[in-house]
């Protein structure tokens, strides 16, 4: 089966592949050039467990380019690419294309992932950790000891791009 790419997926892929990749270690972080920073800074919450405006934007851009009607190859729905079984855990609604409903479901699931990580890893997750949890099946990260160096390269790269999008323009 051929992969389906929307106009927004191509735009998001272009944006994401042209962003410089920063290491998830603060000591290795490089600043983005001034031209790549947005004109208006939107504050980012200190707590990665909060799906604030920057995190929502980064997540939706990586997942679908912000397309509420995108359906993933594994059946994921909404701009945040949530599996229908996960969606049903948080909502009886089938309004997958409704931005408000998908945001509510995404926020509830994000909080559950955050709490689960804290309990299992015995530390607070970083933004990098949160994206890995969001984008992999349950247990994937735990089975790798919550260690980024043990991740598949594609998972690690996507998580780092997510972090880059969040912190773009904050310095």
DRENLUM-889154 format. One line per 2 residues: number of its first residue (from 1); their letters; for each residue x, y, z negated of N, C-alpha, C. Coordinates in steps of 0.02 Angstrom, whole numbers, padded with zeros to 5 digits. Example, Ala and Ser with C-alpha at 12.3 -4.5 7.8 and 13.67 -1.06 7.14 Angstrom:
// residues 2
1) as) 00660:-00284:-00390:00615:-00225:-00390:00660:-00165:-00390 ~ 00642:-00112:-00354:00684:-00053:-00357:00645:00002:-00394 .
// end
This chain:
// residues 171
1) xx) 00042:-00059:00000:00000:00000:00000:00044:00062:00000 ~ 00029:00109:00044:00069:00170:00048:00053:00216:-00010 .
3) xx) 00103:00251:-00035:00093:00299:-00088:00055:00359:-00060 ~ 00009:00385:-00100:-00030:00443:-00079:00000:00505:-00110 .
5) xx) 00018:00554:-00069:00047:00616:-00093:00002:00673:-00074 ~ -00019:00711:-00122:-00058:00770:-00107:-00010:00828:-00094 .
7) xx) -00038:00882:-00069:00002:00943:-00058:00035:00964:-00123 ~ 00000:00956:-00180:00026:00977:-00244:00082:00931:-00268 .
9) xx) 00076:00867:-00253:00129:00821:-00272:00194:00838:-00237 ~ 00189:00857:-00174:00249:00876:-00136:00279:00940:-00164 .
11) xx) 00236:00989:-00181:00261:01051:-00211:00294:01037:-00277 ~ 00262:00998:-00320:00291:00981:-00385:00357:00944:-00377 .
13) xx) 00359:00897:-00330:00421:00860:-00320:00477:00906:-00297 ~ 00460:00954:-00255:00510:01002:-00232:00536:01044:-00290 .
15) xx) 00490:01069:-00331:00509:01109:-00389:00552:01068:-00436 ~ 00531:01007:-00450:00566:00966:-00499:00634:00943:-00474 .
17) xx) 00641:00931:-00410:00706:00908:-00386:00755:00965:-00377 ~ 00730:01027:-00376:00776:01083:-00370:00795:01114:-00436 .
19) xx) 00761:01095:-00490:00779:01120:-00556:00844:01087:-00579 ~ 00888:01124:-00609:00949:01093:-00635:00931:01048:-00695 .
21) xx) 00964:00992:-00700:00952:00946:-00755:00998:00965:-00813 ~ 00967:00977:-00871:01006:00991:-00931:01007:00929:-00974 .
23) xx) 01061:00917:-01007:01067:00860:-01053:01020:00870:-01112 ~ 00995:00816:-01141:00950:00822:-01197:00986:00837:-01263 .
25) xx) 01051:00836:-01262:01091:00855:-01320:01100:00930:-01321 ~ 01082:00966:-01376:01090:01038:-01378:01161:01061:-01364 .
27) xx) 01210:01021:-01382:01279:01040:-01371:01297:01041:-01297 ~ 01260:01002:-01256:01274:00997:-01185:01228:01041:-01143 .
29) xx) 01183:01079:-01175:01134:01118:-01139:01166:01176:-01101 ~ 01147:01184:-01039:01170:01240:-00998:01110:01285:-00985 .
31) xx) 01121:01349:-00983:01067:01396:-00971:01050:01397:-00897 ~ 00986:01408:-00882:00965:01417:-00813:00986:01486:-00790 .
33) xx) 01001:01495:-00727:01017:01562:-00702:00958:01609:-00711 ~ 00971:01673:-00719:00918:01722:-00731:00864:01720:-00678 .
35) xx) 00883:01709:-00615:00834:01708:-00561:00784:01651:-00568 ~ 00802:01598:-00603:00758:01540:-00611:00711:01548:-00671 .
37) xx) 00719:01600:-00710:00678:01609:-00769:00614:01647:-00752 ~ 00557:01629:-00783:00496:01666:-00770:00501:01737:-00797 .
39) xx) 00463:01783:-00766:00465:01853:-00787:00435:01863:-00856 ~ 00383:01826:-00873:00350:01832:-00938:00364:01769:-00978 .
41) xx) 00392:01777:-01035:00407:01719:-01077:00345:01699:-01117 ~ 00328:01635:-01113:00273:01608:-01153:00306:01569:-01209 .
43) xx) 00291:01586:-01272:00325:01551:-01327:00309:01477:-01326 ~ 00357:01438:-01348:00348:01366:-01354:00348:01350:-01429 .
45) xx) 00301:01308:-01449:00296:01289:-01519:00358:01249:-01539 ~ 00380:01258:-01601:00437:01220:-01625:00422:01146:-01633 .
47) xx) 00359:01129:-01635:00337:01061:-01647:00318:01027:-01582 ~ 00358:00978:-01558:00341:00942:-01497:00275:00904:-01502 .
49) xx) 00247:00897:-01562:00183:00864:-01570:00125:00907:-01550 ~ 00138:00970:-01534:00087:01017:-01511:00091:01022:-01436 .
51) xx) 00037:01006:-01403:00035:01011:-01330:00015:01082:-01312 ~ 00063:01128:-01321:00051:01199:-01309:00051:01214:-01234 .
53) xx) 00044:01278:-01217:00038:01298:-01147:00097:01276:-01105 ~ 00157:01285:-01129:00217:01265:-01091:00220:01189:-01081 .
55) xx) 00205:01152:-01132:00207:01079:-01127:00152:01053:-01080 ~ 00093:01083:-01085:00038:01063:-01039:00058:01077:-00967 .
57) xx) 00086:01135:-00955:00107:01153:-00888:00160:01103:-00862 ~ 00211:01092:-00902:00265:01046:-00882:00238:00976:-00868 .
59) xx) 00195:00952:-00912:00167:00885:-00905:00125:00880:-00841 ~ 00082:00928:-00830:00038:00924:-00771:00078:00934:-00707 .
61) xx) 00130:00975:-00708:00171:00984:-00647:00208:00920:-00629 ~ 00236:00887:-00678:00273:00825:-00665:00226:00769:-00644 .
63) xx) 00169:00765:-00677:00124:00709:-00663:00086:00717:-00596 ~ 00058:00777:-00583:00016:00785:-00524:00023:00851:-00488 .
65) xx) 00067:00894:-00510:00070:00960:-00481:00010:01002:-00501 ~ -00022:00983:-00556:-00080:01019:-00581:-00145:01001:-00546 .
67) xx) -00147:00946:-00511:-00207:00925:-00473:-00253:00882:-00517 ~ -00311:00910:-00533:-00360:00875:-00575:-00391:00814:-00542 .
69) xx) -00386:00810:-00476:-00419:00755:-00440:-00372:00698:-00421 ~ -00310:00704:-00440:-00260:00653:-00423:-00274:00588:-00461 .
71) xx) -00269:00533:-00425:-00275:00466:-00455:-00209:00431:-00442 ~ -00177:00407:-00496:-00113:00375:-00490:-00117:00305:-00461 .
73) xx) -00060:00278:-00442:-00058:00212:-00410:-00080:00157:-00458 ~ -00075:00168:-00523:-00098:00119:-00572:-00168:00137:-00599 .
75) xx) -00201:00187:-00567:-00268:00206:-00587:-00270:00264:-00636 ~ -00214:00296:-00650:-00212:00351:-00697:-00255:00408:-00670 .
77) xx) -00287:00445:-00716:-00334:00497:-00697:-00314:00564:-00728 ~ -00339:00617:-00699:-00332:00686:-00720:-00262:00713:-00705 .
79) xx) -00254:00777:-00715:-00190:00810:-00702:-00135:00782:-00746 ~ -00154:00750:-00802:-00105:00724:-00849:-00092:00649:-00838 .
81) xx) -00126:00619:-00790:-00116:00549:-00772:-00123:00502:-00833 ~ -00184:00500:-00859:-00201:00460:-00917:-00235:00396:-00893 .
83) xx) -00213:00339:-00919:-00244:00276:-00901:-00317:00276:-00925 ~ -00364:00251:-00884:-00434:00251:-00905:-00446:00216:-00972 .
85) xx) -00409:00163:-00986:-00417:00129:-01051:-00397:00174:-01109 ~ -00346:00214:-01099:-00325:00262:-01150:-00378:00317:-01156 .
87) xx) -00401:00342:-01099:-00453:00393:-01098:-00514:00371:-01138 ~ -00537:00310:-01126:-00597:00284:-01162:-00587:00279:-01237 .
89) xx) -00525:00273:-01258:-00510:00270:-01330:-00527:00336:-01364 ~ -00522:00391:-01326:-00531:00458:-01354:-00596:00492:-01332 .
91) xx) -00627:00468:-01279:-00686:00503:-01253:-00733:00455:-01217 ~ -00798:00467:-01223:-00848:00430:-01185:-00860:00462:-01117 .
93) xx) -00834:00522:-01108:-00843:00559:-01046:-00805:00525:-00989 ~ -00834:00530:-00929:-00800:00506:-00869:-00783:00566:-00824 .
95) xx) -00779:00625:-00855:-00764:00687:-00819:-00689:00695:-00811 ~ -00660:00648:-00775:-00587:00647:-00767:-00560:00710:-00733 .
97) xx) -00602:00741:-00691:-00580:00799:-00653:-00590:00865:-00689 ~ -00623:00863:-00747:-00637:00924:-00785:-00575:00943:-00826 .
99) xx) -00546:01002:-00813:-00485:01021:-00848:-00493:01024:-00925 ~ -00550:01046:-00949:-00559:01051:-01022:-00563:00982:-01054 .
101) xx) -00600:00937:-01022:-00606:00869:-01049:-00539:00833:-01047 ~ -00504:00840:-00991:-00439:00805:-00986:-00389:00833:-01035 .
103) xx) -00393:00898:-01048:-00348:00928:-01097:-00363:00902:-01167 ~ -00427:00896:-01184:-00446:00870:-01250:-00421:00799:-01259 .
105) xx) -00430:00758:-01208:-00407:00688:-01212:-00330:00687:-01216 ~ -00297:00727:-01175:-00224:00729:-01176:-00198:00751:-01244 .
107) xx) -00228:00802:-01273:-00205:00826:-01339:-00214:00773:-01393 ~ -00269:00738:-01391:-00281:00686:-01442:-00230:00629:-01434 .
109) xx) -00218:00609:-01372:-00170:00555:-01361:-00099:00577:-01378 ~ -00082:00639:-01360:-00016:00667:-01375:-00003:00665:-01450 .
111) xx) -00053:00687:-01488:-00046:00687:-01562:-00037:00616:-01589 ~ -00074:00569:-01561:-00067:00499:-01583:00003:00472:-01567 .
113) xx) 00029:00489:-01508:00097:00467:-01491:00148:00499:-01538 ~ 00139:00562:-01554:00184:00597:-01599:00185:00563:-01668 .
115) xx) 00125:00551:-01695:00120:00519:-01761:00149:00449:-01761 ~ 00136:00411:-01709:00162:00343:-01704:00238:00343:-01701 .
117) xx) 00266:00389:-01662:00339:00393:-01657:00369:00409:-01725 ~ 00342:00459:-01760:00369:00478:-01826:00368:00418:-01873 .
119) xx) 00315:00380:-01871:00309:00322:-01916:00359:00267:-01897 ~ 00366:00254:-01834:00409:00199:-01812:00483:00217:-01812 .
121) xx) 00500:00277:-01788:00570:00297:-01782:00597:00330:-01845 ~ 00552:00349:-01889:00569:00382:-01952:00607:00449:-01940 .
123) xx) 00586:00483:-01887:00610:00550:-01872:00558:00584:-01829 ~ 00564:00649:-01822:00519:00686:-01778:00543:00678:-01706 .
125) xx) 00497:00669:-01660:00518:00662:-01590:00538:00730:-01560 ~ 00581:00727:-01512:00599:00786:-01472:00551:00789:-01413 .
127) xx) 00555:00842:-01374:00515:00846:-01313:00533:00789:-01266 ~ 00597:00773:-01263:00620:00717:-01221:00585:00653:-01243 .
129) xx) 00585:00640:-01308:00553:00579:-01335:00479:00577:-01317 ~ 00446:00635:-01324:00374:00637:-01312:00358:00621:-01239 .
131) xx) 00398:00645:-01193:00383:00629:-01123:00395:00555:-01109 ~ 00447:00527:-01138:00459:00455:-01129:00399:00415:-01155 .
133) xx) 00374:00434:-01213:00315:00400:-01240:00255:00407:-01193 ~ 00246:00467:-01167:00189:00481:-01124:00193:00440:-01059 .
135) xx) 00252:00433:-01032:00259:00406:-00965:00276:00332:-00962 ~ 00279:00299:-01017:00295:00227:-01016:00242:00189:-01054 .
137) xx) 00242:00124:-01045:00192:00083:-01080:00209:00079:-01155 ~ 00158:00062:-01193:00166:00058:-01265:00221:00008:-01282 .
139) xx) 00267:00029:-01325:00321:-00015:-01347:00386:-00010:-01307 ~ 00383:00021:-01248:00443:00026:-01206:00501:00060:-01243 .
141) xx) 00488:00118:-01271:00541:00156:-01304:00561:00123:-01370 ~ 00513:00098:-01406:00528:00063:-01470:00573:00003:-01457 .
143) xx) 00560:-00034:-01403:00601:-00092:-01386:00672:-00074:-01368 ~ 00684:-00010:-01356:00751:00014:-01340:00779:00054:-01398 .
145) xx) 00749:00044:-01457:00774:00076:-01518:00766:00151:-01519 ~ 00721:00178:-01478:00711:00251:-01472:00777:00286:-01455 .
147) xx) 00817:00253:-01414:00882:00281:-01395:00881:00299:-01321 ~ 00888:00364:-01305:00885:00386:-01235:00935:00352:-01190 .
149) xx) 00993:00335:-01216:01044:00303:-01173:01024:00233:-01152 ~ 00973:00204:-01181:00950:00137:-01163:00892:00138:-01113 .
151) xx) 00872:00197:-01091:00815:00204:-01047:00834:00192:-00974 ~ 00786:00171:-00935:00794:00168:-00863:00811:00238:-00839 .
153) xx) 00856:00243:-00790:00880:00308:-00766:00824:00353:-00740 ~ 00774:00324:-00707:00718:00364:-00681:00678:00393:-00738 .
155) xx) 00664:00354:-00789:00626:00377:-00847:00665:00434:-00881 ~ 00729:00424:-00891:00770:00474:-00923:00772:00539:-00883 .
157) xx) 00780:00534:-00818:00783:00594:-00776:00717:00632:-00777 ~ 00662:00597:-00773:00596:00630:-00775:00585:00664:-00843 .
159) xx) 00605:00631:-00897:00598:00660:-00963:00640:00724:-00969 ~ 00699:00722:-00940:00742:00781:-00943:00714:00838:-00901 .
161) xx) 00685:00823:-00845:00653:00874:-00804:00594:00906:-00841 ~ 00557:00865:-00878:00502:00890:-00919:00530:00940:-00971 .
163) xx) 00583:00922:-01005:00615:00966:-01054:00638:01031:-01020 ~ 00668:01025:-00962:00690:01085:-00926:00633:01132:-00910 .
165) xx) 00577:01104:-00889:00519:01146:-00873:00493:01182:-00935 ~ 00493:01149:-00991:00469:01180:-01054:00513:01239:-01073 .
167) xx) 00577:01228:-01070:00625:01278:-01095:00648:01328:-01043 ~ 00622:01322:-00984:00639:01368:-00930:00620:01440:-00950 .
169) xx) 00669:01484:-00952:00655:01554:-00965:00653:01573:-01039 ~ 00668:01527:-01084:00665:01543:-01155:00728:01575:-01182 .
171) x) 00782:01574:-01145:00845:01601:-01171:00860:01669:-01142 .
// end
